Amino acid sequence: MTYDKAAVQTILDQALAEGRTSLSAPEAKLVADAYGIPTPGEGLATTAEGAAGLAAEIGFPVVLKIVSPDILHKTEAGGVVVGVDNAEAAVTAYQQIVANAKTYKADADITGVQVQKMLVTGGDVQEVIVGAVTDETFGKIVAFGLGGVLVEVLKDVTFRLAPTSPEEARSMVDGIGAHEMLNGVRGSKPVDKDAIAAIISKLSDLVEDFPQFAEVDLNPVLAGPDGATAVDFRIIVDAEAGQPVERYSQDEILTAMTRIMKPRAVAVIGASNEDGKIGNSVMKNLVNGGYKGDIYPINPKGGEVLGLKAFPSITDVPGDVDVAVFAVPAKFVGGALEQCGQKGVAGAILIPSGFAETGEQELQDEVVAIAKKHKVRILGPNIYGYYYLPENLCATFCTPYDVKGSVALSSQSGGIGMAILGFSRSSRMGVSAIVGVGNKADIDEDDLLTFFEQDDNTNLIAMHLEDLKDGRAFAETASRVSKKKPVVVLKAGRTAMGAKAASSHTGALAGNDKVYDDILRQSGVVRAPGLNEMLQYARGIPLLPTPKGENVVIITGAGGSGVLLSDACVDNGLQLMTIPPDLDAAFKKFIPPFGAAGNPVDITGGEPPSTYRNTVALGLSDDRIHALILGYWHTIVTPPMVFAKLVSEVVEEYRAKGIDKPVVASLSGDVEVEEASQYLFEHGIVAYPYTTETPVQVLGAKYRWARNAGPLGS
């Protein structure tokens, strides 16, 4: 639709020129009109008699509200009177509101009193809130939830990045926990959800066009069967809210990251022959890890380090250098980085601590300024380094790693990085890269995503993060990358983001972890609830083919496992298939009379290998079934390794026919189930011993990716 942007710009310019932090109610009404957002009939009264006249003209009943740039929360100031149903009552309400406002804030600048048509509530009408806020991580975001007092009590709100498409706006309306209330309950009619979505979309466009509108509240919006109307429209103005974020272009990022991840030459600043020194460990990992490029030790004393000629300064190196790994104290980083800039180094890997994480923000800022001057990208500081296995590159002081695969992992914490390394080694998970980002003074997750997006050696990216430096850049990049490769994120600090002080309901609500949750989902990201889940998703998701539909069937040898697996399916948003009669009869041909078809299919524990083989084959062959969950119970009739081998054989047989469905397995039994689970993993089947939850969690994560970014998405 066409908006009257010129009218809004005039109102905004006047507010900024007057140094105001908010628009008046009449100004907000004009903004709403300019963007086609429905509001009740209203007018501004400056006398009690004028209020009575306006009320009669608009039609009783009416609501009277104080209009003052110094009073944002009208109700708190006693500045609202509802249900005014005659002229005498309008005069009294006007006088009461003005008196209350002066008592609340004696020096308040009172513009007048807004007289507004009172809309009918209750019955078929629901109060909702639509808002927008400038989030410090993601920039402009829009919000939707139940309105009135419920917004503060329930905090049942959904968020999206602005601008928000009509489809995304509608998904917000359907995405709140209490969305059934909008469908009509106890005889009430369903509200017009498309009308609500239209308001969300228009508000999204408004804050995108005018970023100086820092916070906007439409609360309540009265939604009924025939439309939706914004009853109260509050706009907070901040000239700084529209400041653009400085970013590198995608080409600049990719060029620098390619030189960093695939360097032809690496220098180690602070290289040492002394065991126990970081500079010694980095050199050993580079040399012993099999890196084929040039390695240049940098040590003021010159000589040799691990048999390689050392240079007093990086500027003394005869050839080009792509990456410099810093293993010197923080106070020496700036000077050495200056020399790296002169040398044309693409990436500085700052292992040292002693920067912002210890309160030395000024020192970190100085280092960043030097890097920007010379167009050197910084990884870190305060990191363990990084691995890129296709190049046999171990640019780290930690233990080397050489199990190559397709998973790229990153962490903001060194301790988490070590957990990633240990898990990868223990589970024999092949990785393409492990990267520490530390303080993220420069390079952060969206830079890594940009590289891994085009990296043929990487099929999944898993990231641990505590914050996002530029959440919007991350979300935009992840939206693109996740359509090609799953992106898994473990966002730490889920419970520590208490609502911040804000001028609006939306601003307060945006100060919680739900913002991350909704926007990561909007970006196609799979969010992991904990470290173990992130690592298991990283290991398991690449093995699972993309499901072609939602029908999941459980085949189990133990009724108890079947119940737990069913619970896990519900917990992870998986849809247990309703088995049609013909398929039910087909399963019954292979299971004993005391077994149970349906879903779960319970074959009972004493069955021979043929029963497992036949039921799994049936599950794979029927096009109506899209994924299988196997629950195995250790018996002497079908021992664990027999089960593992037969399942692998059946799955491989059907893969050879072009039928490849997600298959996960839960194995219960003695210690032999550990070896059987590992065997299944090695043959492309996600399997775990002693747990019914984990295999279903991994399958659920694959489904979430397929819905958010893949073929099952709308």
C-alpha positions in Angstrom: 0.0 0.0 0.0 1.0 3.6 -0.4 2.0 5.5 2.8 2.0 9.2 3.4 5.6 9.4 4.4 5.8 13.2 4.0 3.2 13.7 6.7 5.0 11.5 9.1 8.4 13.1 8.3 6.9 16.5 9.2 5.6 15.3 12.5 9.0 13.6 13.3 11.0 16.7 12.3 9.0 18.9 14.6 9.3 16.5 17.5 13.1 16.3 17.1 13.4 20.0 16.6 11.6 20.6 19.9 13.8 18.0 21.6 10.9 15.9 22.6 11.2 12.1 23.3 7.6 11.2 22.4 4.8 12.2 20.1 1.5 13.5 21.4 -1.6 11.4 21.1 -3.0 13.6 18.2 0.4 13.3 16.4 0.4 9.5 16.9 -3.1 9.5 15.4 -1.9 11.3 12.3 1.0 8.8 12.0 -1.5 5.9 12.2 -3.6 7.5 9.5 -0.6 8.0 7.3 0.2 4.3 7.4 -3.4 3.0 7.2 -3.5 1.7 10.8 -7.2 1.8 12.0 -7.9 4.0 15.0 -11.1 5.1 16.7 -12.7 8.5 15.9 -11.2 11.1 18.2 -10.3 14.7 18.7 -8.3 17.0 21.0 -10.1 19.2 23.6 -8.5 22.1 25.4 -11.5 23.0 27.5 -14.1 21.1 29.4 -16.8 22.5 27.2 -14.8 21.5 24.1 -14.5 18.0 25.4 -18.3 17.8 25.8 -18.9 19.0 22.3 -16.3 16.6 20.8 -17.9 13.7 22.7 -21.3 14.5 21.4 -19.9 14.8 17.8 -18.1 11.5 18.0 -20.9 9.7 19.8 -21.2 8.4 23.3 -19.7 6.5 25.0 -16.2 8.0 24.8 -12.9 7.7 26.6 -10.9 10.8 27.8 -7.1 10.7 28.0 -4.6 13.2 29.1 -2.3 14.6 26.3 1.1 15.6 27.7 4.6 15.1 26.5 5.6 14.8 30.1 3.2 12.0 31.0 3.7 8.7 29.0 1.9 6.3 31.3 -1.6 8.0 31.4 -3.3 5.5 33.7 -0.6 5.8 36.4 -1.3 9.6 36.4 -5.0 9.2 36.7 -5.2 10.5 33.2 -7.8 8.2 31.7 -11.6 8.1 32.2 -13.6 5.5 30.4 -17.3 5.0 29.8 -18.2 8.7 29.6 -21.8 8.6 28.3 -23.1 12.2 28.4 -22.0 15.8 28.0 -22.1 16.5 31.8 -19.9 13.5 32.5 -17.5 14.7 29.8 -17.0 18.0 31.5 -16.4 16.4 34.9 -14.0 13.8 33.4 -12.0 16.6 31.7 -11.6 18.5 34.9 -10.8 15.4 36.9 -8.1 14.3 34.3 -6.4 17.7 34.3 -6.4 17.9 38.1 -4.9 14.4 38.4 -2.2 15.2 35.9 -1.1 18.3 37.8 -1.1 16.4 41.0 1.0 13.6 39.3 3.5 16.1 37.8 3.0 19.7 38.8 5.2 21.1 36.0 3.8 18.9 33.3 3.1 20.6 30.0 -0.6 19.7 29.3 -1.6 19.9 25.7 -5.2 19.0 26.3 -7.4 16.0 26.6 -8.0 13.4 23.9 -11.6 12.5 23.4 -11.9 9.0 21.7 -14.7 6.8 20.7 -15.0 4.0 23.2 -15.1 0.7 21.4 -17.0 -2.3 22.8 -14.8 -4.9 24.5 -15.6 -8.4 25.7 -17.7 -11.0 23.9 -16.2 -11.5 20.4 -13.5 -8.8 20.9 -10.0 -9.6 22.2 -7.4 -7.1 23.4 -4.0 -7.6 21.8 -0.8 -5.7 21.7 1.2 -4.8 18.6 4.6 -3.0 19.1 8.0 -2.3 17.8 11.3 -1.6 19.6 14.9 -0.9 18.8 16.7 -3.9 20.2 20.4 -3.4 21.0 21.2 -6.7 19.4 18.8 -7.0 16.5 17.8 -3.5 15.7 14.2 -2.9 14.7 11.9 -5.8 15.9 8.1 -6.0 16.0 6.1 -7.8 18.7 2.6 -9.3 19.0 0.8 -10.7 22.0 -2.3 -10.6 24.1 -3.0 -7.0 25.2 -4.2 -5.1 28.2 -3.0 -6.4 31.6 -2.4 -9.8 30.2 0.7 -8.6 28.3 2.4 -7.9 31.6 1.1 -11.0 33.4 1.6 -13.7 30.7 4.3 -12.2 28.6 2.9 -14.3 25.8 4.6 -12.5 22.9 6.2 -13.3 19.6 8.9 -11.3 17.9 10.2 -10.8 14.4 12.8 -8.7 12.6 11.4 -5.6 10.8 10.5 -5.3 8.0 8.1 -8.2 8.5 6.3 -9.7 5.5 2.6 -10.4 5.7 3.3 -14.1 5.9 5.6 -13.6 8.9 3.1 -11.2 10.5 0.4 -13.9 10.3 2.8 -16.5 11.8 3.2 -14.1 14.8 -0.5 -14.1 15.3 -0.6 -17.9 15.2 2.6 -18.2 17.2 1.5 -17.1 20.7 0.7 -19.7 23.3 -2.8 -18.4 23.7 -3.6 -18.2 20.0 -6.6 -20.5 20.5 -8.3 -17.5 22.2 -8.2 -15.7 18.9 -9.9 -18.6 17.2 -13.0 -18.2 19.4 -13.7 -19.9 22.7 -16.9 -20.6 24.6 -19.1 -19.6 21.8 -17.3 -16.4 20.8 -16.5 -15.8 17.2 -12.9 -15.9 15.9 -11.2 -12.6 15.4 -10.0 -11.3 12.0 -6.4 -12.5 12.2 -5.6 -11.1 8.8 -6.6 -7.6 10.0 -4.2 -8.0 13.0 -1.4 -9.2 10.6 -2.0 -6.2 8.4 -1.4 -3.9 11.4 1.8 -5.7 12.3 3.0 -5.4 8.8 2.2 -1.7 8.5 3.8 -1.0 11.9 6.9 -2.9 10.7 7.1 -0.7 7.6 6.7 2.4 9.7 9.7 1.8 12.0 11.7 0.6 9.0 11.0 3.9 7.1 11.4 6.0 10.3 14.1 4.4 12.5 14.0 7.4 14.9 10.7 5.9 16.2 12.6 4.0 18.9 9.6 2.3 20.5 6.0 2.1 19.4 3.1 0.6 21.4 -0.3 -0.1 20.0 -1.9 -1.4 23.2 -4.6 -2.3 23.3 -5.6 -3.2 19.7 -9.2 -4.4 19.8 -9.6 -7.4 17.5 -13.0 -8.7 16.5 -14.6 -10.7 13.8 -14.8 -7.7 11.5 -11.4 -6.1 11.9 -8.9 -4.7 14.3 -8.5 -1.1 15.7 -5.6 0.4 17.6 -7.1 2.2 20.6 -3.9 3.6 22.1 -0.9 4.6 20.0 2.3 5.5 21.8 5.5 6.5 20.0 8.9 7.1 21.6 11.3 9.3 19.6 15.1 9.0 19.6 17.3 10.6 17.0 20.1 8.1 17.7 17.9 5.0 17.2 18.3 5.3 13.4 22.1 5.2 13.3 23.4 2.7 10.7 25.7 -0.1 11.7 29.1 -0.2 10.0 29.6 -3.5 8.2 31.9 -5.1 5.8 30.4 -6.2 2.5 29.9 -9.9 1.8 32.8 -9.9 -0.7 35.1 -8.3 1.7 34.2 -10.8 4.4 34.6 -13.8 2.1 38.0 -12.6 0.7 39.5 -12.0 4.2 38.0 -15.2 5.7 39.2 -17.3 2.8 42.8 -16.1 3.4 42.4 -16.8 7.1 40.9 -20.3 6.8 43.1 -21.3 3.8 46.3 -19.4 4.3 49.4 -20.0 2.1 51.6 -18.7 4.9 51.3 -18.4 8.7 53.5 -16.4 11.1 53.6 -17.0 14.8 54.4 -13.9 16.8 56.0 -14.9 20.0 57.2 -18.3 18.7 59.3 -20.1 21.2 61.5 -23.2 21.7 60.6 -23.4 25.4 58.1 -26.1 26.3 55.0 -24.8 28.1 55.0 -21.5 26.2 51.9 -20.8 24.1 54.2 -19.8 21.2 55.9 -23.2 21.4 52.6 -25.1 21.5 51.2 -23.2 18.5 54.4 -23.9 16.5 54.3 -27.6 17.4 50.6 -27.9 16.3 51.3 -26.2 13.0 54.4 -28.3 12.2 53.2 -31.6 13.6 49.6 -31.1 12.4 50.7 -31.4 8.8 50.1 -27.9 7.6 51.7 -27.6 4.1 52.0 -23.8 3.8 54.9 -21.7 4.9 55.4 -21.2 8.7 57.4 -18.2 9.9 58.4 -18.0 13.6 58.6 -14.4 14.8 61.0 -13.9 17.8 63.0 -10.8 18.5 66.1 -13.0 19.1 65.9 -14.5 15.7 67.7 -17.9 15.4 65.5 -21.0 14.9 62.3 -22.3 16.4 61.6 -26.0 15.9 64.2 -26.0 13.1 62.6 -23.2 11.2 64.4 -19.8 10.6 63.0 -17.2 13.0 62.6 -13.5 12.1 62.9 -10.6 14.6 59.8 -8.9 13.0 57.1 -10.0 10.6 58.3 -7.2 8.3 61.5 -9.1 7.9 59.7 -12.2 6.4 60.7 -12.4 2.7 57.3 -13.7 1.4 53.7 -12.8 1.8 51.9 -13.7 5.1 48.1 -14.4 5.2 47.7 -15.1 9.0 49.6 -14.0 12.1 49.0 -16.0 15.3 49.7 -13.8 18.3 51.3 -15.5 21.3 52.6 -12.4 23.2 51.2 -10.5 26.2 48.4 -8.1 25.5 50.6 -5.0 25.9 52.7 -6.0 22.9 49.9 -6.8 20.6 49.4 -3.3 19.3 52.9 -2.8 18.1 53.1 -6.2 16.5 49.8 -5.6 14.8 51.0 -2.4 13.3 53.8 -4.4 11.6 51.3 -7.0 10.4 49.3 -4.2 8.8 52.4 -3.0 7.0 53.0 -6.5 5.8 49.5 -6.9 4.4 48.4 -9.7 6.7 44.7 -10.6 6.3 44.0 -12.1 9.7 45.4 -11.6 13.2 44.6 -14.5 15.6 44.8 -12.9 19.0 45.2 -15.7 21.6 46.3 -13.4 24.4 43.9 -12.4 27.2 44.0 -9.1 29.1 41.6 -7.1 27.0 38.0 -6.2 27.5 37.2 -9.4 29.4 39.5 -8.0 32.2 38.2 -4.5 32.0 40.9 -3.3 29.5 38.4 -2.0 26.9 40.6 0.9 26.0 43.5 -1.4 25.1 41.1 -3.6 23.0 39.7 -0.5 21.2 43.3 0.7 20.4 44.1 -2.7 18.8 40.8 -2.7 16.8 41.6 0.8 15.5 45.1 -0.3 14.3 43.5 -3.3 12.6 40.9 -1.2 10.9 43.5 1.2 9.7 45.3 -1.5 7.9 42.2 -3.6 7.0 43.4 -6.6 9.1 40.6 -8.8 10.4 41.0 -9.8 14.1 39.9 -13.2 15.5 39.7 -12.9 19.3 41.3 -11.7 21.5 41.2 -14.2 24.4 40.8 -17.4 22.4 42.4 -20.8 22.0 42.9 -20.2 18.2 41.3 -22.2 15.4 41.4 -25.4 13.4 40.7 -25.8 9.7 41.2 -29.5 9.0 41.0 -29.6 5.2 44.2 -27.6 5.3 45.6 -29.6 8.2 45.7 -26.2 10.0 46.0 -26.3 13.8 46.6 -22.7 14.7 46.0 -23.2 18.4 47.9 -23.9 21.6 45.5 -26.8 22.4 45.8 -30.4 21.5 45.9 -31.1 17.8 42.9 -32.7 16.1 42.9 -34.7 12.8 39.5 -36.4 12.4 38.2 -34.8 9.3 34.5 -34.4 8.6 31.9 -31.9 7.6 30.9 -30.2 10.8 32.2 -26.7 11.6 32.0 -25.6 15.3 32.7 -22.3 17.0 32.6 -21.1 20.6 32.8 -17.9 22.5 34.3 -19.6 25.5 37.6 -21.4 25.6 36.2 -23.9 28.1 33.4 -24.7 25.8 35.9 -25.0 23.0 37.7 -27.7 24.9 34.5 -29.5 25.5 33.8 -29.4 21.7 37.3 -30.8 21.1 36.9 -33.6 23.6 33.5 -34.6 22.5 34.6 -34.6 18.8 37.5 -36.9 19.7 35.5 -39.2 22.0 32.6 -39.6 19.6 34.9 -39.8 16.5 32.9 -36.9 15.0 34.7 -35.6 11.9 35.0 -31.8 11.8 35.9 -29.3 9.2 36.7 -26.5 11.6 36.8 -25.5 15.3 37.0 -21.8 15.9 37.3 -19.7 19.0 35.8 -16.2 18.8 36.4 -14.9 22.3 35.8 -11.2 22.8 34.7 -10.8 19.2 36.5 -7.5 18.8 36.1 -7.9 15.1 35.3 -11.3 13.5 32.1 -12.8 14.8 29.6 -15.5 13.9 28.2 -13.9 10.7 31.8 -13.7 9.3 32.2 -17.4 10.0 28.8 -18.2 8.5 29.7 -16.3 5.3 32.8 -18.5 4.9 31.2 -21.8 5.8 28.3 -21.1 3.5 30.5 -21.6 0.4 32.9 -24.1 2.0 32.4 -27.4 0.3 34.0 -29.1 3.2 31.3 -28.0 5.6 27.7 -29.4 5.7 26.6 -28.2 9.2 27.6 -25.2 11.4 27.2 -25.4 15.2 27.9 -22.3 17.3 28.1 -21.6 21.0 27.5 -17.9 21.8 26.9 -15.7 24.7 25.8 -12.7 22.7 25.7 -11.4 19.2 27.6 -8.2 18.3 25.4 -7.5 15.4 22.3 -9.7 15.7 20.7 -8.4 12.5 23.7 -9.2 10.4 23.8 -12.7 12.0 20.1 -13.2 11.4 20.3 -12.0 7.8 23.3 -14.2 7.1 21.8 -17.2 8.9 18.6 -16.9 6.9 20.6 -17.3 3.7 23.0 -20.0 5.0 20.4 -22.2 6.7 18.5 -22.8 3.5 21.6 -24.6 2.3 23.1 -26.1 5.5 21.7 -26.5 9.0 22.9 -23.9 11.5 22.7 -25.0 15.2 23.1 -22.4 17.9 23.6 -22.8 21.7 22.7 -19.4 23.1 24.0 -19.1 26.7 22.4 -16.8 29.2 18.8 -17.8 28.5 17.7 -17.0 32.1 19.9 -14.0 32.8 18.3 -11.5 30.4 15.8 -9.9 32.7 13.6 -7.2 31.3 15.4 -3.9 31.1 13.8 -0.6 32.0 11.9 0.7 29.0 9.4 3.4 28.0 6.9 1.0 26.6 5.4 -2.4 27.2 7.1 -3.6 24.0 10.5 -2.4 25.2 10.2 -4.2 28.5 9.0 -7.4 26.9 11.9 -7.3 24.4 14.4 -7.5 27.2 14.0 -11.3 27.4 15.4 -14.4 25.8 12.2 -14.9 23.7 13.6 -12.3 21.3 16.6 -14.5 20.5 14.3 -17.6 20.4 11.9 -16.2 17.8 14.4 -14.4 15.6 16.8 -17.4 15.5 13.8 -19.5 14.4 12.8 -16.9 11.9 16.3 -17.2 10.5 16.0 -20.9 10.1 18.4 -21.6 13.0 18.0 -24.7 15.1 18.5 -23.7 18.7 20.0 -26.2 21.2 18.9 -26.0 24.8 22.3 -27.1 26.2 25.9 -28.0 25.3 25.3 -31.7 25.0 22.3 -31.2 22.7 24.4 -28.8 20.5 27.1 -31.4 20.1 24.7 -34.3 19.6 22.8 -32.2 16.9 26.1 -31.5 15.2 27.0 -35.2 15.2 23.6 -36.5 14.2 21.8 -34.1 12.0 24.2 -34.5 9.0 23.6 -38.3 9.0 19.8 -37.9 8.7 18.3 -37.4 5.3 15.8 -34.6 5.1 12.3 -35.8 5.9 9.7 -35.6 3.1 6.7 -35.3 5.5 5.6 -35.3 9.2 4.5 -38.9 9.7 6.7 -40.6 12.3 6.4 -44.2 13.3 7.9 -45.9 16.4 8.8 -49.6 16.2 9.9 -51.0 19.6 10.7 -54.2 21.3 9.6 -52.9 24.7 6.3 -51.3 25.7 8.0 -49.1 28.3 10.4 -47.7 25.7 7.5 -47.1 23.4 5.8 -44.9 26.0 8.9 -42.9 26.7 9.7 -42.5 23.0 6.1 -41.3 22.4 6.5 -38.7 25.2 9.8 -37.6 23.6 8.1 -37.1 20.3 5.5 -34.8 21.8 8.3 -32.8 23.6 10.2 -32.4 20.4 7.3 -31.4 18.1 7.1 -34.6 16.2 3.9 -36.0 14.8 3.1 -39.6 15.5 1.4 -41.0 12.5 -2.2 -42.3 12.8 -1.8 -45.8 11.3 -4.4 -46.5 8.6 -6.1 -50.0 8.7 -4.2 -51.5 5.8 -0.9 -50.5 7.3 -2.0 -51.8 10.7 -2.8 -55.1 9.1 0.5 -55.2 7.3 2.4 -54.7 10.6 0.3 -57.4 12.3 1.6 -60.0 9.8 5.1 -59.7 11.3 4.4 -59.4 15.1 3.1 -62.0 17.5 -0.6 -62.0 18.6 0.3 -60.6 22.0 2.2 -57.7 20.3 0.5 -54.4 19.4 0.3 -52.6 16.1 -0.8 -49.0 16.0 1.8 -46.4 16.9 4.1 -47.4 18.6 4.3 -50.7 16.9 5.2 -53.1 19.8 6.9 -56.2 18.4 7.7 -57.4 22.0 11.1 -58.3 23.4 11.4 -62.0 22.6 11.2 -61.7 18.8 13.9 -63.0 16.5 16.0 -60.8 14.1 13.5 -61.4 11.3 10.7 -59.5 13.1 12.9 -56.4 13.4 14.0 -56.8 9.8 10.5 -57.2 8.4 8.9 -54.4 10.4 11.7 -51.9 9.7 11.6 -52.9 6.0 7.8 -52.2 6.0 8.3 -48.8 7.6 10.9 -47.9 5.0 8.9 -49.2 2.0 5.6 -47.4 2.8 5.5 -43.9 1.3 3.1 -42.7 3.9 5.8 -43.1 6.7 8.4 -40.4 6.7 10.7 -41.2 9.6 11.3 -44.2 11.9 12.2 -44.3 15.6 13.4 -47.7 16.8 13.3 -48.8 20.4 15.6 -51.8 21.0 15.6 -54.0 24.1 18.6 -56.3 24.7 17.6 -60.0 24.5 19.5 -63.2 23.8 17.2 -63.9 20.8 18.4 -60.7 19.1 21.6 -59.5 20.7 22.7 -55.8 20.3 25.2 -56.3 17.5 22.8 -58.6 15.6 20.2 -55.8 15.8 22.7 -53.1 14.8 23.9 -55.1 11.7 20.4 -56.1 10.5 19.1 -52.6 10.8 22.1 -51.2 9.0 21.7 -53.8 6.2 18.0 -53.0 5.8 18.5 -49.3 5.7 21.4 -49.6 3.2 19.3 -51.9 1.0 16.5 -49.3 0.8 19.0 -46.5 0.2 20.3 -48.4 -2.8 16.7 -48.4 -4.1 16.6 -44.6 -3.6 14.5 -44.7 -0.4 16.3 -42.8 2.3 14.3 -41.8 5.4 15.5 -40.6 8.8 16.0 -43.5 11.1 17.0 -43.1 14.8 17.4 -45.7 17.5 17.3 -46.0 21.2 19.1 -49.1 22.6 18.4 -50.4 26.1 20.5 -53.2 27.6 23.8 -54.2 29.0 27.1 -52.6 27.9 27.0 -54.3 24.5 24.5 -51.7 23.4 27.3 -49.1 23.5 29.2 -50.8 20.7 26.0 -51.5 18.8 25.1 -47.8 19.0 28.5 -46.8 17.7 28.2 -49.3 14.8 24.9 -47.8 13.8 26.3 -44.3 13.9 29.2 -45.4 11.7 26.6 -46.7 9.2 24.6 -43.5 9.0 21.9 -44.3 11.6 21.6 -42.0 14.7 21.6 -44.3 17.7 22.2 -43.9 21.5 22.4 -46.4 24.4 20.5 -45.9 27.7 18.3 -43.0 26.5 15.0 -42.6 24.8 15.2 -38.8 24.7 18.4 -38.1 22.8 17.7 -39.8 19.5 14.3 -38.2 19.4 15.8 -34.8 20.2 18.2 -35.1 17.2 15.3 -36.2 14.9 13.3 -33.3 16.2 16.1 -30.9 15.5 16.3 -32.2 11.9 12.6 -31.6 11.6 12.9 -28.1 13.0 15.5 -27.2 10.4 13.3 -28.8 7.6 10.3 -26.7 8.8 12.2 -23.4 9.4 14.5 -23.4 6.4 14.1 -26.6 4.4 11.5 -28.3 2.3 8.9 -28.7 5.0 8.7 -25.0 5.5 5.7 -23.0 4.2 
